[in-house]
Amino acid sequence: MTEPSHQARLLCLADALIADRNIATGEIQDRARRPGTPLEFRIAAKLAASRRFLLHHGRPVKVGVVFAMWGEQNRLRPKSASNPHGEDSLRTKIRQLEWVSKGTRLDWTLYPVDDGCPYRSGELAREIAGELGQRHNIKVLFLAEHVPGALGPLRRLASADDSRKAGSIILGCSQAIADGADAVIYTDADNSVHLGQIGLLLRPFMQDGINVVLGDRKHPDSVLVKDGARWGIGIKNLRHMQRMIGQAIFSRGILDTQAAFKLYESELLKKIMADPTVFDFSFDTDWIAAFIARGEPFVQTPFAFIDSATESATAKQQPMTTWETLLLGLLKSLRKHNLLNTPESREMARVIDEEVHDFRDLELIIDHLPPELADAGESDYGKAGVMTPEAMQVWIRQRRKIFESHDR
């Protein structure tokens, strides 16, 4: 997704599929599912389905597309010898949105939001927007200009430094809603997600009246290219704890909580954002917990995602700092929304309270596995019959003793 030539080829193929009236969208999707189908065709099939829906649906819709920026100065610039990981990401997103919306009744505005970036991401985005001129619907926002504030969902932020992505996403969504957006979509600053796919999110919203549409990279029809080697074998421990405390979420089939490709209807989102639990990148599960607690219906949709991790802010952090945020943020949100609703989830919450104080506790277990989880797979995580919370606590304490004895 980072190569302009690849982007151009994708759109040419998608346009050809869209123009061929002899092949239905369903047949294109069937072909994309066949074993051995080239990656390019599988992604183009998603783009074709997205744009075909918008071309054939007569209802006008106004959408805000939001992404946060921190340390995005390299990906905002084009690729070059001095900037090998450049993605020209802002211009690319605009081209993608222009392609998918041309000749449709989709009215979009793009909201890049600076999350207190010390590397001038916001200023650079504003310069690029200025070069593109007024014909493009871009509003570059700066979180630092809106905090501290006395009212609204950002009232508990003393400064932009207190945000880790969520503050900027909240600001962008709030501005989109104030501007009259019917729905808000949020994504990431890189090119991992081709925004030509937004029709996949809009279809359930516009056609079926669903107010929450979650992109799902784990769906069998999704296209996922991602390096799974970023974590040690002990990732199974973290998944097991996460799924057990979060049974209220994961038992509903929401397994890809962190996918940065989600749609929320504006009035519902306004209520969800009114009192945020967290301002870090565990906000995804906070919002999910909020709509589950309200009993709000949702759907999930497959989409194409090609990871762009090299310049990612989370990739630059210590890996267990990321998981500390995700795990403890999830627990905080579940408590707030009264979703620790099984004995196992409450007991695992107690174990996390007693054993996981920060990322250093997670570092003790990320490269090791208890026997109970050695052969565990995706369907086993979170089940007490596989490993109980009590057994997990005993094992964590054993790992701590081994570490302390070696440290001496």
C-alpha positions as CSV (number, residue, x, y, z in Angstrom):
1,M,0.0,0.0,0.0
2,T,3.0,2.3,0.2
3,E,4.0,2.2,-3.4
4,P,2.3,4.7,-5.8
5,S,2.7,2.4,-8.7
6,H,1.0,-0.4,-6.8
7,Q,-1.8,2.0,-5.8
8,A,-2.3,3.0,-9.5
9,R,-2.5,-0.7,-10.6
10,L,-5.0,-1.5,-7.9
11,L,-7.3,1.2,-9.0
12,C,-7.0,0.2,-12.7
13,L,-8.0,-3.3,-11.8
14,A,-10.8,-2.2,-9.5
15,D,-12.1,0.1,-12.3
16,A,-12.1,-2.7,-14.7
17,L,-14.0,-4.9,-12.4
18,I,-16.6,-2.2,-11.7
19,A,-17.0,-1.5,-15.4
20,D,-17.7,-5.1,-16.3
21,R,-21.5,-5.4,-16.0
22,N,-21.4,-9.1,-16.8
23,I,-19.8,-9.9,-13.5
24,A,-21.8,-9.4,-10.3
25,T,-20.2,-8.1,-7.1
26,G,-20.9,-11.4,-5.4
27,E,-19.1,-13.3,-8.2
28,I,-16.1,-11.0,-7.8
29,Q,-16.0,-11.8,-4.1
30,D,-16.3,-15.5,-4.8
31,R,-13.3,-15.4,-7.1
32,A,-11.3,-13.5,-4.5
33,R,-11.9,-16.3,-2.0
34,R,-10.5,-19.0,-4.2
35,P,-7.2,-20.5,-3.1
36,G,-4.2,-19.0,-4.9
37,T,-6.0,-15.8,-6.0
38,P,-3.3,-13.1,-6.4
39,L,-3.2,-10.5,-3.5
40,E,-3.8,-7.7,-6.0
41,F,-7.1,-9.1,-7.2
42,R,-8.2,-9.8,-3.6
43,I,-7.7,-6.2,-2.6
44,A,-9.2,-4.8,-5.9
45,A,-12.3,-6.9,-5.2
46,K,-12.8,-5.0,-1.9
47,L,-12.4,-1.7,-3.7
48,A,-14.8,-2.7,-6.4
49,A,-17.4,-3.8,-3.9
50,S,-17.0,-0.5,-2.0
51,R,-17.3,1.8,-5.0
52,R,-20.1,-0.2,-6.6
53,F,-22.2,0.2,-3.5
54,L,-21.7,3.9,-3.4
55,L,-22.4,4.3,-7.2
56,H,-25.7,2.5,-7.0
57,H,-27.0,3.8,-3.7
58,G,-28.9,7.1,-4.2
59,R,-29.0,8.3,-0.6
60,P,-26.7,11.3,0.2
61,V,-24.3,10.8,3.1
62,K,-21.9,13.1,4.8
63,V,-18.9,11.4,6.4
64,G,-15.9,12.6,8.5
65,V,-12.7,10.5,8.2
66,V,-10.4,11.0,11.2
67,F,-6.8,10.0,11.9
68,A,-4.3,11.0,14.6
69,M,-0.7,12.0,14.0
70,W,2.3,11.6,16.2
71,G,5.7,11.0,14.7
72,E,4.2,10.8,11.2
73,Q,6.5,13.4,9.6
74,N,8.3,10.7,7.5
75,R,5.1,8.9,6.3
76,L,3.5,12.2,5.4
77,R,6.3,12.9,2.9
78,P,6.9,10.9,-0.3
79,K,9.3,8.1,-0.4
80,S,12.9,9.1,-1.4
81,A,16.5,8.1,-0.9
82,S,16.6,10.3,2.3
83,N,13.1,9.1,3.4
84,P,12.9,5.4,2.5
85,H,9.7,4.8,4.5
86,G,7.8,7.8,3.1
87,E,4.2,7.1,2.0
88,D,2.9,10.5,1.0
89,S,0.0,9.4,3.2
90,L,-2.1,12.6,3.3
91,R,-2.2,13.0,-0.5
92,T,-2.7,9.3,-0.9
93,K,-5.7,9.3,1.4
94,I,-7.2,12.2,-0.6
95,R,-6.7,10.4,-3.9
96,Q,-8.4,7.3,-2.5
97,L,-11.4,9.2,-1.2
98,E,-11.7,11.1,-4.4
99,W,-11.7,7.8,-6.4
100,V,-14.3,6.1,-4.3
101,S,-16.6,9.1,-4.1
102,K,-16.5,10.3,-7.7
103,G,-19.9,10.3,-9.3
104,T,-21.6,9.3,-6.0
105,R,-23.5,11.2,-3.3
106,L,-20.8,10.7,-0.7
107,D,-19.6,14.0,0.8
108,W,-16.5,13.5,2.8
109,T,-14.1,15.7,4.9
110,L,-10.7,14.4,6.1
111,Y,-9.6,15.4,9.6
112,P,-5.8,14.8,10.3
113,V,-5.2,15.6,14.0
114,D,-1.9,16.4,15.6
115,D,-1.6,14.6,18.9
116,G,1.0,17.0,20.3
117,C,3.6,15.7,17.9
118,P,7.1,17.2,18.6
119,Y,8.2,16.5,15.0
120,R,5.7,18.9,13.3
121,S,3.4,16.4,11.9
122,G,0.5,18.8,12.1
123,E,2.4,21.7,10.5
124,L,3.5,19.4,7.7
125,A,0.0,18.2,7.1
126,R,-1.2,21.8,7.0
127,E,1.5,22.7,4.5
128,I,0.4,19.8,2.3
129,A,-3.2,20.7,2.6
130,G,-2.4,24.3,1.6
131,E,-0.5,23.2,-1.5
132,L,-3.6,21.1,-2.5
133,G,-5.8,24.1,-2.4
134,Q,-9.4,24.8,-1.4
135,R,-11.0,22.1,-3.6
136,H,-10.0,19.4,-1.1
137,N,-12.0,18.8,2.0
138,I,-9.3,18.8,4.7
139,K,-9.3,20.2,8.2
140,V,-6.0,19.8,10.0
141,L,-6.5,20.1,13.8
142,F,-4.1,20.4,16.7
143,L,-5.0,18.9,20.0
144,A,-2.8,21.4,21.8
145,E,-5.1,24.2,20.7
146,H,-8.1,22.6,22.4
147,V,-6.8,21.6,25.8
148,P,-7.1,22.3,28.6
149,G,-10.8,22.9,28.2
150,A,-13.6,23.3,30.7
151,L,-16.3,21.4,28.8
152,G,-16.7,18.5,26.6
153,P,-15.0,15.1,26.3
154,L,-11.5,16.6,26.5
155,R,-12.1,18.3,29.8
156,R,-9.9,15.9,31.7
157,L,-6.8,16.5,29.5
158,A,-4.4,19.0,31.0
159,S,-2.4,19.1,27.8
160,A,-1.8,17.3,24.6
161,D,1.0,15.4,26.3
162,D,-1.7,13.5,28.3
163,S,-3.1,12.0,25.2
164,R,-1.9,8.8,23.4
165,K,-3.9,9.0,20.2
166,A,-7.4,9.0,21.8
167,G,-7.5,12.7,22.5
168,S,-6.9,13.5,18.9
169,I,-9.4,10.9,17.6
170,I,-12.0,12.4,20.0
171,L,-11.2,15.9,18.8
172,G,-11.4,14.9,15.2
173,C,-14.7,13.1,15.7
174,S,-16.2,15.9,17.7
175,Q,-15.3,18.4,14.9
176,A,-16.8,16.1,12.3
177,I,-20.0,15.8,14.2
178,A,-20.1,19.6,14.7
179,D,-19.7,20.0,11.0
180,G,-22.8,17.9,10.3
181,A,-21.3,14.5,9.5
182,D,-23.9,11.7,9.5
183,A,-21.2,9.2,10.5
184,V,-17.5,9.2,11.5
185,I,-14.9,6.8,10.3
186,Y,-11.5,6.6,11.9
187,T,-8.3,5.1,10.5
188,D,-4.5,5.3,11.0
189,A,-2.1,7.9,9.6
190,D,-0.3,5.4,7.4
191,N,-1.5,3.7,4.2
192,S,-2.2,0.3,5.8
193,V,-5.9,0.7,5.0
194,H,-6.9,1.8,1.5
195,L,-9.7,4.3,2.1
196,G,-11.3,3.3,-1.2
197,Q,-12.9,0.6,1.0
198,I,-15.1,2.9,3.0
199,G,-18.2,1.8,1.1
200,L,-17.7,-1.5,3.0
201,L,-18.4,0.4,6.3
202,L,-21.1,2.6,4.8
203,R,-23.2,-0.2,3.3
204,P,-24.5,-1.6,6.7
205,F,-25.0,1.9,7.9
206,M,-26.8,3.3,4.9
207,Q,-28.6,0.2,3.8
208,D,-29.5,-1.5,7.1
209,G,-29.4,1.3,9.6
210,I,-26.6,-0.2,11.7
211,N,-24.9,2.5,13.8
212,V,-21.7,0.7,14.5
213,V,-19.7,-1.1,11.8
214,L,-16.3,-2.6,12.8
215,G,-13.6,-3.6,10.3
216,D,-12.5,-7.1,11.1
217,R,-9.1,-8.3,9.8
218,K,-9.6,-11.8,11.3
219,H,-12.6,-12.5,9.1
220,P,-11.9,-15.3,6.6
221,D,-12.7,-12.9,3.7
222,S,-10.3,-10.2,4.9
223,V,-6.9,-9.6,3.3
224,L,-4.3,-9.4,6.0
225,V,-0.6,-9.0,5.5
226,K,1.1,-8.4,8.9
227,D,4.3,-9.5,10.6
228,G,3.3,-11.7,13.4
229,A,6.8,-12.0,14.8
230,R,6.6,-8.8,16.9
231,W,5.8,-10.7,20.0
232,G,7.3,-13.6,21.9
233,I,5.6,-17.0,22.4
234,G,4.1,-15.6,25.6
235,I,1.7,-13.5,23.5
236,K,-0.6,-16.5,24.3
237,N,-0.6,-15.6,28.0
238,L,-1.6,-12.0,27.2
239,R,-4.3,-13.1,24.7
240,H,-5.7,-15.5,27.3
241,M,-5.9,-12.9,30.0
242,Q,-7.3,-10.3,27.6
243,R,-10.0,-12.6,26.3
244,M,-11.0,-13.8,29.8
245,I,-11.5,-10.4,31.4
246,G,-13.1,-9.2,28.2
247,Q,-15.6,-12.0,27.7
248,A,-18.4,-9.4,27.3
249,I,-16.6,-8.2,24.2
250,F,-14.9,-11.3,22.8
251,S,-17.8,-13.7,23.3
252,R,-19.7,-11.5,20.8
253,G,-17.1,-12.4,18.1
254,I,-15.3,-9.1,18.3
255,L,-11.8,-10.4,18.0
256,D,-10.1,-7.5,16.1
257,T,-10.7,-4.8,18.6
258,Q,-7.7,-2.6,17.5
259,A,-8.6,-2.4,13.7
260,A,-8.3,1.2,12.7
261,F,-11.2,1.0,10.3
262,K,-14.5,1.6,12.2
263,L,-17.7,3.6,11.6
264,Y,-19.9,5.2,14.2
265,E,-23.2,7.0,13.7
266,S,-22.7,10.6,14.9
267,E,-25.4,10.8,17.6
268,L,-24.4,7.5,19.1
269,L,-20.7,8.5,19.0
270,K,-21.5,11.8,20.7
271,K,-22.9,9.8,23.7
272,I,-20.0,7.3,23.7
273,M,-17.4,10.1,23.8
274,A,-19.2,12.2,26.4
275,D,-17.2,10.6,29.3
276,P,-14.1,8.8,28.0
277,T,-12.5,6.3,30.3
278,V,-9.1,6.5,28.7
279,F,-7.1,8.8,26.4
280,D,-4.6,6.3,25.1
281,F,-4.8,3.7,22.3
282,S,-7.0,1.4,24.3
283,F,-9.8,3.7,23.5
284,D,-11.0,1.2,20.8
285,T,-12.1,-1.2,23.5
286,D,-13.5,1.6,25.6
287,W,-15.9,2.7,22.8
288,I,-16.8,-1.0,22.1
289,A,-17.5,-1.5,25.8
290,A,-19.7,1.6,25.8
291,F,-21.9,0.5,22.9
292,I,-22.2,-3.0,24.2
293,A,-23.3,-1.7,27.6
294,R,-26.0,0.3,25.7
295,G,-27.2,-2.8,23.9
296,E,-26.4,-1.2,20.5
297,P,-26.5,-3.6,17.5
298,F,-23.3,-3.8,15.4
299,V,-21.9,-5.6,12.4
300,Q,-18.4,-6.5,11.4
301,T,-17.0,-6.3,7.9
302,P,-13.9,-7.9,6.3
303,F,-11.4,-5.5,4.6
304,A,-7.9,-5.4,3.2
305,F,-5.0,-4.4,5.5
306,I,-1.3,-4.4,4.7
307,D,0.7,-3.5,7.7
308,S,3.0,-0.5,7.6
309,A,4.8,-1.0,10.9
310,T,8.3,0.5,10.3
311,E,7.4,4.1,11.3
312,S,4.6,3.1,13.7
313,A,4.7,4.9,17.1
314,T,3.8,1.6,18.9
315,A,6.6,-0.2,17.0
316,K,9.1,2.3,18.5
317,Q,7.9,1.6,22.0
318,Q,8.9,-1.3,24.2
319,P,6.4,-4.0,23.1
320,M,5.2,-4.6,26.6
321,T,4.4,-0.9,27.1
322,T,1.9,-1.4,24.3
323,W,0.4,-4.4,26.0
324,E,0.3,-2.7,29.4
325,T,-1.8,0.0,27.9
326,L,-4.1,-2.4,26.1
327,L,-4.6,-4.8,29.0
328,L,-5.0,-2.3,31.8
329,G,-7.1,0.1,29.7
330,L,-9.4,-2.7,28.8
331,L,-9.9,-3.6,32.4
332,K,-10.6,0.0,33.4
333,S,-13.2,0.3,30.7
334,L,-14.9,-3.0,31.5
335,R,-15.2,-1.9,35.2
336,K,-16.7,1.4,34.3
337,H,-19.3,-0.1,32.0
338,N,-20.1,-3.0,34.4
339,L,-19.0,-5.6,31.9
340,L,-17.0,-7.9,34.2
341,N,-20.1,-10.1,34.1
342,T,-18.8,-13.6,34.6
343,P,-17.0,-15.3,37.6
344,E,-14.0,-16.0,35.3
345,S,-13.7,-12.4,34.1
346,R,-13.9,-11.0,37.7
347,E,-11.3,-13.5,38.9
348,M,-8.9,-12.8,36.1
349,A,-9.3,-9.1,36.8
350,R,-8.3,-9.7,40.4
351,V,-5.2,-11.6,39.1
352,I,-4.2,-8.7,36.9
353,D,-4.7,-6.2,39.7
354,E,-2.4,-8.2,42.0
355,E,0.2,-9.3,39.4
356,V,0.4,-6.8,36.6
357,H,1.5,-3.3,37.7
358,D,3.4,-2.2,34.6
359,F,5.1,-3.5,31.5
360,R,7.9,-5.0,33.5
361,D,5.6,-7.6,34.9
362,L,4.5,-8.5,31.4
363,E,8.2,-8.8,30.3
364,L,8.5,-11.7,32.7
365,I,6.0,-13.8,30.7
366,I,6.3,-12.7,27.1
367,D,9.0,-15.3,26.2
368,H,7.7,-18.2,28.2
369,L,4.6,-20.4,28.2
370,P,2.8,-22.5,30.9
371,P,2.0,-26.1,29.8
372,E,-1.7,-25.3,29.7
373,L,-1.2,-22.8,26.8
374,A,1.5,-24.6,24.9
375,D,-0.9,-26.0,22.3
376,A,-3.6,-23.3,22.7
377,G,-5.1,-21.7,19.6
378,E,-7.4,-18.8,18.8
379,S,-10.5,-20.6,20.0
380,D,-8.9,-21.6,23.3
381,Y,-8.0,-18.1,24.7
382,G,-10.1,-16.9,27.6
383,K,-11.5,-20.3,28.5
384,A,-11.1,-21.3,32.1
385,G,-11.2,-24.9,31.1
386,V,-7.9,-24.3,29.3
387,M,-6.2,-22.4,32.1
388,T,-7.9,-20.9,35.2
389,P,-7.2,-17.5,36.5
390,E,-5.8,-19.1,39.7
391,A,-3.4,-21.2,37.6
392,M,-2.2,-18.2,35.7
393,Q,-1.5,-16.3,38.9
394,V,0.6,-19.3,40.3
395,W,2.5,-19.4,37.0
396,I,3.2,-15.6,36.9
397,R,4.5,-15.8,40.5
398,Q,6.8,-18.7,39.5
399,R,8.2,-16.7,36.7
400,R,8.8,-13.8,39.0
401,K,10.7,-16.0,41.5
402,I,12.9,-17.4,38.6
403,F,13.7,-13.9,37.4
404,E,14.5,-12.7,40.9
405,S,16.8,-15.6,41.6
406,H,18.7,-15.0,38.3
407,D,18.9,-11.3,39.1
408,R,20.6,-12.0,42.4
